[in-house]
């Protein structure tokens, strides 16, 4: 009986089609629950506390809700800094200032961006797809 989208954030996030979704997708997590999905939970716990991140919607993209736009940008910087040492730089999202992309060790692409108080995170096997997901998510968040 617990709502998967108590705040409406998930409704503003690019969904994974139901037949493709895993049990952890198309739902929201509060800060503590989101930590289980982080590569460095201790580092992320501090980052989330410092930025007031209180909710993440996990779907095709992950959207982290923070206290303000500066905090959303801080999460972009923090996530990027965590993965940068083991990744290769990739072209950021066109016309989206502050966006960042990396090619990970497994050759997939990881892109980040910020839209107001939200941080956008996504991965894809194709750089253009990852960039388009961030751009589409940005538009969805700012049009509501």
HELIX and SHEET records of a PDB file:
HELIX    1   1 UNK A   10  UNK A   12  5                                   3    
HELIX    2   2 UNK A   31  UNK A   34  1                                   4    
HELIX    3   3 UNK A   35  UNK A   37  5                                   3    
HELIX    4   4 UNK A   41  UNK A   51  1                                  11    
HELIX    5   5 UNK A   69  UNK A   84  1                                  16    
HELIX    6   6 UNK A  127  UNK A  143  1                                  17    
SHEET    1   A 7 UNK A  27  UNK A  30  0                                        
SHEET    2   A 7 UNK A  55  UNK A  58 -1                                        
SHEET    3   A 7 UNK A  62  UNK A  65 -1                                        
SHEET    4   A 7 UNK A 118  UNK A 124 -1                                        
SHEET    5   A 7 UNK A 109  UNK A 115 -1                                        
SHEET    6   A 7 UNK A 100  UNK A 103 -1                                        
SHEET    7   A 7 UNK A  88  UNK A  90 -1                                        
END                                                                             
